[in-house]
Structure formats: structure tokens, C-alpha cells
Amino acid sequence: MIKIAAIGVGAALLAAWIKTIKSEYALWITLAAGAFLGLAAILKLDAIVSELKFLQGYFSAYGSYFKLLIKIIGITYLAEFSADLCKDAGANTLASQVEMFGKLSILVLCMPIMSSLLETVDYFLGG
Amino acid sequence: MSVGIIFKIAAVGILVSVLCQLLKNSGRDDLGHLLSLTGLLVVLFWVLPYVLELFETMQSLFDL
């Protein structure tokens, strides 16, 4: 953890300093450090995902929802990472576009769950 | 693995800015622009594999 914190702060300071000399390299340093920290975070997340997949065995009926949950986590992480990078570069328009696309793709993924929920409710109400 | 590349990018940035200043003083300003472009391309080819690895790991882990 110490290594990750040190890299984050170091890259931020280096980017801030090099912005005064040559502004475009600051973004490259942020991108490189972000990619590395993201990779480290994902390797840490790997254990959680495999545990979730193990849990999936118990809920045989709702196994597919776990897969959907993991996919949504991935989409959120990716959209957040790239949107913040765009914001760093000053392109707020692109950032909002990326976020909007992330939200819409999550909504599309959740549609089947919504319909099955309504079917269950309908079944309970003696539809 | 990563710390090296961050400092390499900073080094390229400083080098390019110094050389651009040098070229500007010697009157060859257009060469300076070309030089800064090549500096950016070098950094791009350094950073690209890391970003690619990140996105591929993400894709395989979350089976997007």
C-alpha cells in the first residue's frame, strides 16, 4: 500500500512540476501512473471477483445476476477512470459523454433484471 | 517497472523543452516543433503497452 501511495503522490507532484515546463507531458505522466495504479487495484480486485464467482455456486437460481454484477462493476470502473482522465486533460465534454455512455450501458444490462422482477411481483399478486 | 517509466517521461519532457529553447534561440523554430512532436510520440509508444495491459486485464477480469 505504501508503494501505491508513494507512486500516486510522486506522479502528481512530478506532473504538477513538469506542467510549468512542458504542459503536455503532465497528462502523460498522469496517464502512466493511472494505468499502473489501476492495474494494481484490479489485481487486488481479482480475489474479490473470484470469491464472488465461488459464491455464485450457492445461488444457482440467480447465478446470472452475479455475472451481471461483476460486469457492471467493470463498466463503472472503466467509465470512471477514462472520464476522470478526460477531465484532467480539460475536456469536460468528452468526460460527460463517456460517463453518459457508461450509465446507458449499465441501464441496458439491467433491463432483464427489471422485467424478471416485475414478473415475480405479478406472479405473487396472482396475475 | 512503473516508477522507471514515470521518470523517463519526465526526462524526455525536460530534454525536449531544453532542446526547443536551444533551437528557438538559434532561429530554427520549426525544428523545435518537430522535436516536441517526436518527443510526444516516443512517450506515446512507452505508455501505450501499459494502458493496453490495463484494459486487457479489465476485459478479462470483468468479462466485459
N, CA and C atoms of all chains as a GROMACS GRO file, in nm:
protein
  573
    1MET      N    1   0.084  -0.120   0.000
    1MET     CA    2   0.000   0.000   0.000
    1MET      C    3   0.088   0.126   0.000
    2ILE      N    4   0.198   0.117   0.077
    2ILE     CA    5   0.286   0.233   0.082
    2ILE      C    6   0.337   0.264  -0.057
    3LYS      N    7   0.372   0.159  -0.131
    3LYS     CA    8   0.427   0.181  -0.266
    3LYS      C    9   0.323   0.252  -0.354
    4ILE      N   10   0.201   0.208  -0.342
    4ILE     CA   11   0.096   0.268  -0.427
    4ILE      C   12   0.079   0.415  -0.391
    5ALA      N   13   0.073   0.443  -0.261
    5ALA     CA   14   0.055   0.584  -0.221
    5ALA      C   15   0.173   0.668  -0.268
    6ALA      N   16   0.293   0.612  -0.253
    6ALA     CA   17   0.412   0.690  -0.292
    6ALA      C   18   0.408   0.719  -0.441
    7ILE      N   19   0.372   0.618  -0.522
    7ILE     CA   20   0.368   0.640  -0.667
    7ILE      C   21   0.263   0.744  -0.701
    8GLY      N   22   0.147   0.736  -0.636
    8GLY     CA   23   0.042   0.832  -0.668
    8GLY      C   24   0.086   0.974  -0.641
    9VAL      N   25   0.137   0.996  -0.518
    9VAL     CA   26   0.173   1.133  -0.481
    9VAL      C   27   0.292   1.179  -0.565
   10GLY      N   28   0.389   1.088  -0.584
   10GLY     CA   29   0.507   1.126  -0.662
   10GLY      C   30   0.469   1.166  -0.802
   11ALA      N   31   0.382   1.087  -0.866
   11ALA     CA   32   0.343   1.120  -1.003
   11ALA      C   33   0.267   1.251  -1.008
   12ALA      N   34   0.184   1.275  -0.906
   12ALA     CA   35   0.107   1.401  -0.906
   12ALA      C   36   0.202   1.520  -0.896
   13LEU      N   37   0.302   1.509  -0.805
   13LEU     CA   38   0.396   1.621  -0.789
   13LEU      C   39   0.478   1.640  -0.916
   14LEU      N   40   0.522   1.528  -0.973
   14LEU     CA   41   0.604   1.538  -1.095
   14LEU      C   42   0.522   1.602  -1.206
   15ALA      N   43   0.393   1.561  -1.216
   15ALA     CA   44   0.309   1.616  -1.323
   15ALA      C   45   0.290   1.766  -1.301
   16ALA      N   46   0.268   1.804  -1.175
   16ALA     CA   47   0.246   1.947  -1.148
   16ALA      C   48   0.371   2.025  -1.184
   17TRP      N   49   0.489   1.968  -1.153
   17TRP     CA   50   0.612   2.043  -1.179
   17TRP      C   51   0.637   2.052  -1.329
   18ILE      N   52   0.616   1.942  -1.401
   18ILE     CA   53   0.653   1.943  -1.542
   18ILE      C   54   0.550   2.022  -1.621
   19LYS      N   55   0.432   2.049  -1.558
   19LYS     CA   56   0.333   2.130  -1.629
   19LYS      C   57   0.390   2.269  -1.656
   20THR      N   58   0.475   2.317  -1.563
   20THR     CA   59   0.528   2.452  -1.585
   20THR      C   60   0.627   2.453  -1.702
   21ILE      N   61   0.697   2.340  -1.722
   21ILE     CA   62   0.799   2.339  -1.826
   21ILE      C   63   0.735   2.306  -1.959
   22LYS      N   64   0.669   2.188  -1.964
   22LYS     CA   65   0.606   2.146  -2.090
   22LYS      C   66   0.471   2.086  -2.051
   23SER      N   67   0.361   2.153  -2.085
   23SER     CA   68   0.235   2.116  -2.021
   23SER      C   69   0.183   1.982  -2.071
   24GLU      N   70   0.218   1.940  -2.195
   24GLU     CA   71   0.152   1.818  -2.242
   24GLU      C   72   0.207   1.694  -2.172
   25TYR      N   73   0.330   1.702  -2.116
   25TYR     CA   74   0.385   1.580  -2.055
   25TYR      C   75   0.319   1.551  -1.922
   26ALA      N   76   0.258   1.655  -1.860
   26ALA     CA   77   0.193   1.628  -1.731
   26ALA      C   78   0.083   1.525  -1.749
   27LEU      N   79   0.010   1.538  -1.860
   27LEU     CA   80  -0.100   1.444  -1.882
   27LEU      C   81  -0.046   1.304  -1.904
   28TRP      N   82   0.069   1.296  -1.974
   28TRP     CA   83   0.124   1.162  -1.999
   28TRP      C   84   0.167   1.096  -1.869
   29ILE      N   85   0.223   1.175  -1.778
   29ILE     CA   86   0.266   1.116  -1.650
   29ILE      C   87   0.143   1.069  -1.574
   30THR      N   88   0.036   1.152  -1.578
   30THR     CA   89  -0.086   1.110  -1.507
   30THR      C   90  -0.140   0.981  -1.568
   31LEU      N   91  -0.137   0.972  -1.700
   31LEU     CA   92  -0.190   0.851  -1.765
   31LEU      C   93  -0.108   0.729  -1.727
   32ALA      N   94   0.025   0.743  -1.730
   32ALA     CA   95   0.109   0.627  -1.698
   32ALA      C   96   0.087   0.584  -1.553
   33ALA      N   97   0.086   0.682  -1.461
   33ALA     CA   98   0.067   0.645  -1.320
   33ALA      C   99  -0.073   0.588  -1.299
   34GLY      N  100  -0.174   0.646  -1.367
   34GLY     CA  101  -0.311   0.595  -1.352
   34GLY      C  102  -0.321   0.453  -1.401
   35ALA      N  103  -0.255   0.425  -1.515
   35ALA     CA  104  -0.260   0.289  -1.568
   35ALA      C  105  -0.198   0.192  -1.469
   36PHE      N  106  -0.084   0.231  -1.410
   36PHE     CA  107  -0.019   0.138  -1.319
   36PHE      C  108  -0.102   0.118  -1.193
   37LEU      N  109  -0.155   0.229  -1.137
   37LEU     CA  110  -0.234   0.214  -1.014
   37LEU      C  111  -0.361   0.136  -1.044
   38GLY      N  112  -0.421   0.158  -1.162
   38GLY     CA  113  -0.541   0.083  -1.198
   38GLY      C  114  -0.511  -0.064  -1.207
   39LEU      N  115  -0.392  -0.095  -1.264
   39LEU     CA  116  -0.356  -0.237  -1.278
   39LEU      C  117  -0.341  -0.299  -1.140
   40ALA      N  118  -0.274  -0.225  -1.048
   40ALA     CA  119  -0.256  -0.279  -0.913
   40ALA      C  120  -0.391  -0.297  -0.846
   41ALA      N  121  -0.481  -0.202  -0.864
   41ALA     CA  122  -0.613  -0.213  -0.799
   41ALA      C  123  -0.688  -0.332  -0.855
   42ILE      N  124  -0.676  -0.353  -0.984
   42ILE     CA  125  -0.754  -0.462  -1.044
   42ILE      C  126  -0.700  -0.596  -0.999
   43LEU      N  127  -0.566  -0.606  -0.986
   43LEU     CA  128  -0.513  -0.734  -0.939
   43LEU      C  129  -0.563  -0.762  -0.796
   44LYS      N  130  -0.578  -0.654  -0.720
   44LYS     CA  131  -0.633  -0.672  -0.584
   44LYS      C  132  -0.780  -0.713  -0.594
   45LEU      N  133  -0.851  -0.657  -0.692
   45LEU     CA  134  -0.993  -0.685  -0.707
   45LEU      C  135  -1.014  -0.829  -0.755
   46ASP      N  136  -0.909  -0.888  -0.814
   46ASP     CA  137  -0.922  -1.020  -0.872
   46ASP      C  138  -0.969  -1.120  -0.766
   47ALA      N  139  -0.914  -1.107  -0.642
   47ALA     CA  140  -0.951  -1.202  -0.536
   47ALA      C  141  -1.101  -1.188  -0.507
   48ILE      N  142  -1.148  -1.062  -0.503
   48ILE     CA  143  -1.290  -1.042  -0.468
   48ILE      C  144  -1.379  -1.104  -0.575
   49VAL      N  145  -1.340  -1.086  -0.701
   49VAL     CA  146  -1.424  -1.136  -0.810
   49VAL      C  147  -1.427  -1.288  -0.806
   50SER      N  148  -1.310  -1.349  -0.780
   50SER     CA  149  -1.312  -1.497  -0.779
   50SER      C  150  -1.395  -1.545  -0.661
   51GLU      N  151  -1.392  -1.471  -0.547
   51GLU     CA  152  -1.476  -1.510  -0.434
   51GLU      C  153  -1.624  -1.498  -0.471
   52LEU      N  154  -1.657  -1.392  -0.543
   52LEU     CA  155  -1.797  -1.375  -0.586
   52LEU      C  156  -1.838  -1.491  -0.676
   53LYS      N  157  -1.746  -1.529  -0.764
   53LYS     CA  158  -1.781  -1.640  -0.856
   53LYS      C  159  -1.801  -1.766  -0.775
   54PHE      N  160  -1.722  -1.782  -0.665
   54PHE     CA  161  -1.739  -1.903  -0.581
   54PHE      C  162  -1.876  -1.899  -0.515
   55LEU      N  163  -1.915  -1.778  -0.468
   55LEU     CA  164  -2.045  -1.768  -0.401
   55LEU      C  165  -2.158  -1.799  -0.498
   56GLN      N  166  -2.128  -1.775  -0.628
   56GLN     CA  167  -2.234  -1.793  -0.727
   56GLN      C  168  -2.289  -1.934  -0.721
   57GLY      N  169  -2.204  -2.032  -0.680
   57GLY     CA  170  -2.246  -2.171  -0.676
   57GLY      C  171  -2.366  -2.191  -0.586
   58TYR      N  172  -2.373  -2.112  -0.475
   58TYR     CA  173  -2.482  -2.137  -0.380
   58TYR      C  174  -2.614  -2.086  -0.435
   59PHE      N  175  -2.610  -1.973  -0.508
   59PHE     CA  176  -2.737  -1.919  -0.557
   59PHE      C  177  -2.757  -1.970  -0.699
   60SER      N  178  -2.786  -2.095  -0.715
   60SER     CA  179  -2.788  -2.147  -0.852
   60SER      C  180  -2.895  -2.076  -0.932
   61ALA      N  181  -3.008  -2.042  -0.868
   61ALA     CA  182  -3.118  -1.984  -0.946
   61ALA      C  183  -3.076  -1.846  -0.996
   62TYR      N  184  -3.002  -1.768  -0.912
   62TYR     CA  185  -2.975  -1.630  -0.952
   62TYR      C  186  -2.829  -1.614  -0.992
   63GLY      N  187  -2.770  -1.724  -1.047
   63GLY     CA  188  -2.627  -1.716  -1.078
   63GLY      C  189  -2.597  -1.607  -1.179
   64SER      N  190  -2.688  -1.587  -1.274
   64SER     CA  191  -2.654  -1.493  -1.383
   64SER      C  192  -2.646  -1.351  -1.328
   65TYR      N  193  -2.715  -1.322  -1.218
   65TYR     CA  194  -2.711  -1.184  -1.168
   65TYR      C  195  -2.572  -1.150  -1.115
   66PHE      N  196  -2.504  -1.251  -1.058
   66PHE     CA  197  -2.367  -1.222  -1.012
   66PHE      C  198  -2.279  -1.182  -1.129
   67LYS      N  199  -2.297  -1.257  -1.239
   67LYS     CA  200  -2.213  -1.223  -1.355
   67LYS      C  201  -2.242  -1.080  -1.398
   68LEU      N  202  -2.371  -1.045  -1.396
   68LEU     CA  203  -2.409  -0.909  -1.435
   68LEU      C  204  -2.349  -0.808  -1.339
   69LEU      N  205  -2.351  -0.843  -1.208
   69LEU     CA  206  -2.297  -0.751  -1.107
   69LEU      C  207  -2.150  -0.722  -1.136
   70ILE      N  208  -2.075  -0.828  -1.166
   70ILE     CA  209  -1.931  -0.810  -1.193
   70ILE      C  210  -1.912  -0.725  -1.317
   71LYS      N  211  -1.994  -0.748  -1.419
   71LYS     CA  212  -1.981  -0.670  -1.543
   71LYS      C  213  -2.009  -0.523  -1.516
   72ILE      N  214  -2.110  -0.498  -1.431
   72ILE     CA  215  -2.144  -0.358  -1.403
   72ILE      C  216  -2.031  -0.291  -1.326
   73ILE      N  217  -1.969  -0.367  -1.233
   73ILE     CA  218  -1.856  -0.309  -1.160
   73ILE      C  219  -1.746  -0.271  -1.258
   74GLY      N  220  -1.722  -0.360  -1.355
   74GLY     CA  221  -1.618  -0.330  -1.454
   74GLY      C  222  -1.650  -0.207  -1.535
   75ILE      N  223  -1.775  -0.197  -1.579
   75ILE     CA  224  -1.812  -0.082  -1.663
   75ILE      C  225  -1.797   0.046  -1.583
   76THR      N  226  -1.842   0.043  -1.457
   76THR     CA  227  -1.833   0.165  -1.376
   76THR      C  228  -1.688   0.207  -1.359
   77TYR      N  229  -1.603   0.107  -1.329
   77TYR     CA  230  -1.462   0.140  -1.306
   77TYR      C  231  -1.400   0.200  -1.432
   78LEU      N  232  -1.428   0.137  -1.546
   78LEU     CA  233  -1.367   0.184  -1.671
   78LEU      C  234  -1.417   0.323  -1.705
   79ALA      N  235  -1.549   0.343  -1.694
   79ALA     CA  236  -1.605   0.475  -1.730
   79ALA      C  237  -1.549   0.582  -1.638
   80GLU      N  238  -1.539   0.549  -1.509
   80GLU     CA  239  -1.489   0.649  -1.413
   80GLU      C  240  -1.345   0.685  -1.445
   81PHE      N  241  -1.264   0.582  -1.472
   81PHE     CA  242  -1.122   0.606  -1.498
   81PHE      C  243  -1.104   0.695  -1.621
   82SER      N  244  -1.172   0.662  -1.730
   82SER     CA  245  -1.148   0.740  -1.853
   82SER      C  246  -1.214   0.877  -1.843
   83ALA      N  247  -1.327   0.887  -1.773
   83ALA     CA  248  -1.390   1.019  -1.762
   83ALA      C  249  -1.301   1.113  -1.680
   84ASP      N  250  -1.242   1.059  -1.572
   84ASP     CA  251  -1.156   1.147  -1.491
   84ASP      C  252  -1.032   1.188  -1.570
   85LEU      N  253  -0.979   1.095  -1.652
   85LEU     CA  254  -0.863   1.131  -1.734
   85LEU      C  255  -0.900   1.244  -1.829
   86CYS      N  256  -1.018   1.235  -1.889
   86CYS     CA  257  -1.060   1.343  -1.980
   86CYS      C  258  -1.074   1.473  -1.903
   87LYS      N  259  -1.125   1.463  -1.779
   87LYS     CA  260  -1.140   1.588  -1.702
   87LYS      C  261  -1.002   1.646  -1.674
   88ASP      N  262  -0.905   1.556  -1.641
   88ASP     CA  263  -0.769   1.606  -1.617
   88ASP      C  264  -0.717   1.683  -1.736
   89ALA      N  265  -0.748   1.630  -1.854
   89ALA     CA  266  -0.696   1.695  -1.974
   89ALA      C  267  -0.775   1.819  -2.008
   90GLY      N  268  -0.882   1.846  -1.929
   90GLY     CA  269  -0.957   1.968  -1.954
   90GLY      C  270  -1.072   1.949  -2.050
   91ALA      N  271  -1.096   1.824  -2.096
   91ALA     CA  272  -1.203   1.801  -2.193
   91ALA      C  273  -1.326   1.754  -2.118
   92ASN      N  274  -1.399   1.850  -2.055
   92ASN     CA  275  -1.514   1.809  -1.975
   92ASN      C  276  -1.625   1.751  -2.063
   93THR      N  277  -1.633   1.799  -2.187
   93THR     CA  278  -1.739   1.746  -2.275
   93THR      C  279  -1.719   1.597  -2.296
   94LEU      N  280  -1.596   1.558  -2.329
   94LEU     CA  281  -1.571   1.416  -2.355
   94LEU      C  282  -1.598   1.335  -2.229
   95ALA      N  283  -1.560   1.393  -2.114
   95ALA     CA  284  -1.580   1.318  -1.989
   95ALA      C  285  -1.728   1.289  -1.969
   96SER      N  286  -1.811   1.391  -1.991
   96SER     CA  287  -1.955   1.366  -1.967
   96SER      C  288  -2.009   1.268  -2.070
   97GLN      N  289  -1.954   1.272  -2.193
   97GLN     CA  290  -2.001   1.173  -2.292
   97GLN      C  291  -1.966   1.032  -2.247
   98VAL      N  292  -1.846   1.014  -2.199
   98VAL     CA  293  -1.806   0.879  -2.158
   98VAL      C  294  -1.892   0.833  -2.041
   99GLU      N  295  -1.916   0.926  -1.946
   99GLU     CA  296  -1.998   0.886  -1.831
   99GLU      C  297  -2.139   0.850  -1.878
  100MET      N  298  -2.192   0.931  -1.971
  100MET     CA  299  -2.327   0.904  -2.018
  100MET      C  300  -2.333   0.766  -2.083
  101PHE      N  301  -2.231   0.734  -2.162
  101PHE     CA  302  -2.232   0.603  -2.228
  101PHE      C  303  -2.224   0.491  -2.124
  102GLY      N  304  -2.144   0.512  -2.019
  102GLY     CA  305  -2.136   0.410  -1.914
  102GLY      C  306  -2.270   0.388  -1.848
  103LYS      N  307  -2.337   0.498  -1.815
  103LYS     CA  308  -2.467   0.484  -1.747
  103LYS      C  309  -2.565   0.411  -1.837
  104LEU      N  310  -2.566   0.449  -1.966
  104LEU     CA  311  -2.664   0.386  -2.056
  104LEU      C  312  -2.635   0.238  -2.070
  105SER      N  313  -2.506   0.201  -2.078
  105SER     CA  314  -2.478   0.057  -2.097
  105SER      C  315  -2.518  -0.019  -1.972
  106ILE      N  316  -2.503   0.043  -1.853
  106ILE     CA  317  -2.546  -0.027  -1.731
  106ILE      C  318  -2.698  -0.042  -1.733
  107LEU      N  319  -2.767   0.063  -1.777
  107LEU     CA  320  -2.914   0.056  -1.782
  107LEU      C  321  -2.958  -0.057  -1.874
  108VAL      N  322  -2.889  -0.066  -1.989
  108VAL     CA  323  -2.927  -0.173  -2.082
  108VAL      C  324  -2.906  -0.308  -2.018
  109LEU      N  325  -2.796  -0.321  -1.940
  109LEU     CA  326  -2.769  -0.451  -1.878
  109LEU      C  327  -2.875  -0.484  -1.775
  110CYS      N  328  -2.933  -0.380  -1.712
  110CYS     CA  329  -3.025  -0.407  -1.601
  110CYS      C  330  -3.166  -0.435  -1.649
  111MET      N  331  -3.190  -0.413  -1.779
  111MET     CA  332  -3.328  -0.430  -1.827
  111MET      C  333  -3.384  -0.569  -1.795
  112PRO      N  334  -3.313  -0.681  -1.827
  112PRO     CA  335  -3.373  -0.812  -1.798
  112PRO      C  336  -3.406  -0.831  -1.652
  113ILE      N  337  -3.321  -0.774  -1.563
  113ILE     CA  338  -3.350  -0.791  -1.420
  113ILE      C  339  -3.482  -0.722  -1.386
  114MET      N  340  -3.498  -0.603  -1.444
  114MET     CA  341  -3.622  -0.528  -1.416
  114MET      C  342  -3.743  -0.610  -1.457
  115SER      N  343  -3.734  -0.669  -1.577
  115SER     CA  344  -3.854  -0.741  -1.625
  115SER      C  345  -3.877  -0.864  -1.540
  116SER      N  346  -3.770  -0.934  -1.500
  116SER     CA  347  -3.795  -1.055  -1.420
  116SER      C  348  -3.851  -1.016  -1.284
  117LEU      N  349  -3.806  -0.901  -1.230
  117LEU     CA  350  -3.861  -0.857  -1.101
  117LEU      C  351  -4.010  -0.831  -1.114
  118LEU      N  352  -4.047  -0.761  -1.222
  118LEU     CA  353  -4.189  -0.730  -1.237
  118LEU      C  354  -4.269  -0.858  -1.258
  119GLU      N  355  -4.210  -0.953  -1.330
  119GLU     CA  356  -4.285  -1.080  -1.349
  119GLU      C  357  -4.307  -1.147  -1.214
  120THR      N  358  -4.202  -1.147  -1.129
  120THR     CA  359  -4.218  -1.214  -0.999
  120THR      C  360  -4.328  -1.146  -0.919
  121VAL      N  361  -4.325  -1.014  -0.918
  121VAL     CA  362  -4.427  -0.941  -0.841
  121VAL      C  363  -4.565  -0.974  -0.897
  122ASP      N  364  -4.572  -0.977  -1.029
  122ASP     CA  365  -4.701  -1.007  -1.091
  122ASP      C  366  -4.748  -1.147  -1.050
  123TYR      N  367  -4.649  -1.239  -1.045
  123TYR     CA  368  -4.685  -1.377  -1.007
  123TYR      C  369  -4.737  -1.379  -0.864
  124PHE      N  370  -4.669  -1.305  -0.774
  124PHE     CA  371  -4.714  -1.305  -0.634
  124PHE      C  372  -4.854  -1.248  -0.621
  125LEU      N  373  -4.879  -1.146  -0.703
  125LEU     CA  374  -5.012  -1.082  -0.689
  125LEU      C  375  -5.120  -1.164  -0.760
  126GLY      N  376  -5.084  -1.288  -0.800
  126GLY     CA  377  -5.184  -1.374  -0.858
  126GLY      C  378  -5.224  -1.325  -0.995
  127GLY      N  379  -5.122  -1.280  -1.072
  127GLY     CA  380  -5.153  -1.230  -1.206
  127GLY      C  381  -5.192  -1.340  -1.301
  128MET      N  382   0.922  -0.118  -1.240
  128MET     CA  383   0.858  -0.129  -1.370
  128MET      C  384   0.787   0.002  -1.400
  129SER      N  385   0.713   0.057  -1.304
  129SER     CA  386   0.633   0.173  -1.338
  129SER      C  387   0.706   0.300  -1.303
  130VAL      N  388   0.781   0.294  -1.190
  130VAL     CA  389   0.844   0.417  -1.146
  130VAL      C  390   0.944   0.462  -1.252
  131GLY      N  391   1.010   0.363  -1.315
  131GLY     CA  392   1.107   0.399  -1.416
  131GLY      C  393   1.042   0.477  -1.529
  132ILE      N  394   0.926   0.433  -1.572
  132ILE     CA  395   0.869   0.496  -1.690
  132ILE      C  396   0.823   0.637  -1.658
  133ILE      N  397   0.776   0.657  -1.532
  133ILE     CA  398   0.728   0.792  -1.499
  133ILE      C  399   0.844   0.889  -1.505
  134PHE      N  400   0.960   0.847  -1.451
  134PHE     CA  401   1.075   0.937  -1.455
  134PHE      C  402   1.128   0.950  -1.597
  135LYS      N  403   1.116   0.844  -1.677
  135LYS     CA  404   1.162   0.855  -1.816
  135LYS      C  405   1.080   0.960  -1.889
  136ILE      N  406   0.948   0.959  -1.864
  136ILE     CA  407   0.864   1.059  -1.932
  136ILE      C  408   0.906   1.199  -1.890
  137ALA      N  409   0.932   1.215  -1.760
  137ALA     CA  410   0.973   1.348  -1.714
  137ALA      C  411   1.104   1.388  -1.780
  138ALA      N  412   1.196   1.289  -1.791
  138ALA     CA  413   1.326   1.322  -1.851
  138ALA      C  414   1.308   1.366  -1.995
  139VAL      N  415   1.223   1.293  -2.071
  139VAL     CA  416   1.201   1.330  -2.211
  139VAL      C  417   1.142   1.469  -2.217
  140GLY      N  418   1.050   1.499  -2.124
  140GLY     CA  419   0.989   1.631  -2.125
  140GLY      C  420   1.091   1.740  -2.107
  141ILE      N  421   1.179   1.723  -2.009
  141ILE     CA  422   1.280   1.825  -1.983
  141ILE      C  423   1.372   1.838  -2.103
  142LEU      N  424   1.416   1.723  -2.156
  142LEU     CA  425   1.510   1.725  -2.268
  142LEU      C  426   1.450   1.800  -2.386
  143VAL      N  427   1.324   1.769  -2.416
  143VAL     CA  428   1.260   1.832  -2.532
  143VAL      C  429   1.248   1.981  -2.509
  144SER      N  430   1.213   2.020  -2.386
  144SER     CA  431   1.193   2.165  -2.365
  144SER      C  432   1.326   2.238  -2.378
  145VAL      N  433   1.435   2.175  -2.326
  145VAL     CA  434   1.565   2.242  -2.337
  145VAL      C  435   1.605   2.254  -2.483
  146LEU      N  436   1.589   2.144  -2.558
  146LEU     CA  437   1.631   2.147  -2.698
  146LEU      C  438   1.546   2.247  -2.776
  147CYS      N  439   1.416   2.254  -2.742
  147CYS     CA  440   1.333   2.350  -2.814
  147CYS      C  441   1.383   2.492  -2.789
  148GLN      N  442   1.420   2.517  -2.660
  148GLN     CA  443   1.470   2.651  -2.630
  148GLN      C  444   1.595   2.679  -2.713
  149LEU      N  445   1.683   2.577  -2.719
  149LEU     CA  446   1.808   2.593  -2.794
  149LEU      C  447   1.779   2.625  -2.940
  150LEU      N  448   1.687   2.546  -2.998
  150LEU     CA  449   1.658   2.566  -3.140
  150LEU      C  450   1.594   2.703  -3.161
  151LYS      N  451   1.511   2.744  -3.063
  151LYS     CA  452   1.443   2.873  -3.082
  151LYS      C  453   1.546   2.986  -3.086
  152ASN      N  454   1.645   2.974  -2.995
  152ASN     CA  455   1.745   3.083  -2.992
  152ASN      C  456   1.828   3.083  -3.120
  153SER      N  457   1.852   2.963  -3.175
  153SER     CA  458   1.937   2.960  -3.296
  153SER      C  459   1.853   2.984  -3.420
  154GLY      N  460   1.725   3.024  -3.399
  154GLY     CA  461   1.649   3.066  -3.516
  154GLY      C  462   1.579   2.954  -3.588
  155ARG      N  463   1.601   2.827  -3.551
  155ARG     CA  464   1.536   2.716  -3.624
  155ARG      C  465   1.412   2.676  -3.546
  156ASP      N  466   1.309   2.761  -3.547
  156ASP     CA  467   1.195   2.736  -3.460
  156ASP      C  468   1.114   2.616  -3.508
  157ASP      N  469   1.102   2.597  -3.641
  157ASP     CA  470   1.016   2.487  -3.689
  157ASP      C  471   1.073   2.352  -3.649
  158LEU      N  472   1.208   2.344  -3.643
  158LEU     CA  473   1.267   2.217  -3.600
  158LEU      C  474   1.224   2.185  -3.457
  159GLY      N  475   1.208   2.293  -3.376
  159GLY     CA  476   1.167   2.271  -3.236
  159GLY      C  477   1.031   2.206  -3.228
  160HIS      N  478   0.938   2.253  -3.315
  160HIS     CA  479   0.805   2.192  -3.312
  160HIS      C  480   0.814   2.045  -3.349
  161LEU      N  481   0.896   2.015  -3.453
  161LEU     CA  482   0.909   1.874  -3.493
  161LEU      C  483   0.965   1.792  -3.378
  162LEU      N  484   1.062   1.852  -3.309
  162LEU     CA  485   1.127   1.778  -3.200
  162LEU      C  486   1.026   1.747  -3.090
  163SER      N  487   0.941   1.846  -3.057
  163SER     CA  488   0.845   1.820  -2.948
  163SER      C  489   0.746   1.714  -2.993
  164LEU      N  490   0.714   1.712  -3.123
  164LEU     CA  491   0.624   1.607  -3.172
  164LEU      C  492   0.687   1.470  -3.155
  165THR      N  493   0.816   1.458  -3.192
  165THR     CA  494   0.879   1.327  -3.178
  165THR      C  495   0.887   1.288  -3.031
  166GLY      N  496   0.911   1.389  -2.943
  166GLY     CA  497   0.915   1.355  -2.800
  166GLY      C  498   0.783   1.297  -2.755
  167LEU      N  499   0.673   1.358  -2.801
  167LEU     CA  500   0.542   1.306  -2.763
  167LEU      C  501   0.521   1.166  -2.818
  168LEU      N  502   0.567   1.142  -2.940
  168LEU     CA  503   0.546   1.008  -2.997
  168LEU      C  504   0.625   0.904  -2.919
  169VAL      N  505   0.746   0.939  -2.878
  169VAL     CA  506   0.827   0.844  -2.801
  169VAL      C  507   0.754   0.809  -2.672
  170VAL      N  508   0.700   0.913  -2.605
  170VAL     CA  509   0.631   0.887  -2.479
  170VAL      C  510   0.507   0.802  -2.505
  171LEU      N  511   0.440   0.831  -2.619
  171LEU     CA  512   0.320   0.753  -2.651
  171LEU      C  513   0.353   0.605  -2.662
  172PHE      N  514   0.465   0.575  -2.732
  172PHE     CA  515   0.495   0.434  -2.751
  172PHE      C  516   0.543   0.369  -2.622
  173TRP      N  517   0.586   0.450  -2.525
  173TRP     CA  518   0.622   0.392  -2.395
  173TRP      C  519   0.499   0.360  -2.314
  174VAL      N  520   0.401   0.454  -2.317
  174VAL     CA  521   0.289   0.441  -2.224
  174VAL      C  522   0.187   0.342  -2.279
  175LEU      N  523   0.181   0.330  -2.411
  175LEU     CA  524   0.075   0.251  -2.473
  175LEU      C  525   0.067   0.108  -2.420
  176PRO      N  526   0.181   0.031  -2.409
  176PRO     CA  527   0.164  -0.106  -2.358
  176PRO      C  528   0.103  -0.112  -2.220
  177TYR      N  529   0.132  -0.013  -2.135
  177TYR     CA  530   0.074  -0.019  -2.001
  177TYR      C  531  -0.077  -0.002  -2.008
  178VAL      N  532  -0.122   0.095  -2.087
  178VAL     CA  533  -0.266   0.119  -2.094
  178VAL      C  534  -0.333  -0.003  -2.157
  179LEU      N  535  -0.265  -0.060  -2.258
  179LEU     CA  536  -0.324  -0.178  -2.324
  179LEU      C  537  -0.337  -0.292  -2.224
  180GLU      N  538  -0.232  -0.311  -2.143
  180GLU     CA  539  -0.236  -0.420  -2.044
  180GLU      C  540  -0.349  -0.395  -1.945
  181LEU      N  541  -0.366  -0.268  -1.904
  181LEU     CA  542  -0.472  -0.237  -1.809
  181LEU      C  543  -0.608  -0.273  -1.868
  182PHE      N  544  -0.633  -0.229  -1.991
  182PHE     CA  545  -0.766  -0.254  -2.047
  182PHE      C  546  -0.788  -0.402  -2.075
  183GLU      N  547  -0.679  -0.475  -2.113
  183GLU     CA  548  -0.700  -0.617  -2.138
  183GLU      C  549  -0.728  -0.690  -2.007
  184THR      N  550  -0.656  -0.653  -1.899
  184THR     CA  551  -0.684  -0.718  -1.771
  184THR      C  552  -0.827  -0.691  -1.728
  185MET      N  553  -0.869  -0.565  -1.748
  185MET     CA  554  -1.006  -0.530  -1.711
  185MET      C  555  -1.105  -0.615  -1.789
  186GLN      N  556  -1.078  -0.628  -1.920
  186GLN     CA  557  -1.172  -0.703  -2.002
  186GLN      C  558  -1.176  -0.848  -1.957
  187SER      N  559  -1.059  -0.906  -1.929
  187SER     CA  560  -1.062  -1.049  -1.894
  187SER      C  561  -1.121  -1.068  -1.755
  188LEU      N  562  -1.095  -0.977  -1.664
  188LEU     CA  563  -1.142  -0.997  -1.527
  188LEU      C  564  -1.293  -0.979  -1.519
  189PHE      N  565  -1.344  -0.867  -1.576
  189PHE     CA  566  -1.487  -0.841  -1.564
  189PHE      C  567  -1.566  -0.901  -1.680
  190ASP      N  568  -1.505  -0.981  -1.760
  190ASP     CA  569  -1.558  -1.036  -1.887
  190ASP      C  570  -1.655  -0.937  -1.949
  191LEU      N  571  -1.607  -0.819  -1.979
  191LEU     CA  572  -1.691  -0.715  -2.041
  191LEU      C  573  -1.728  -0.754  -2.182
   0.00000   0.00000   0.00000
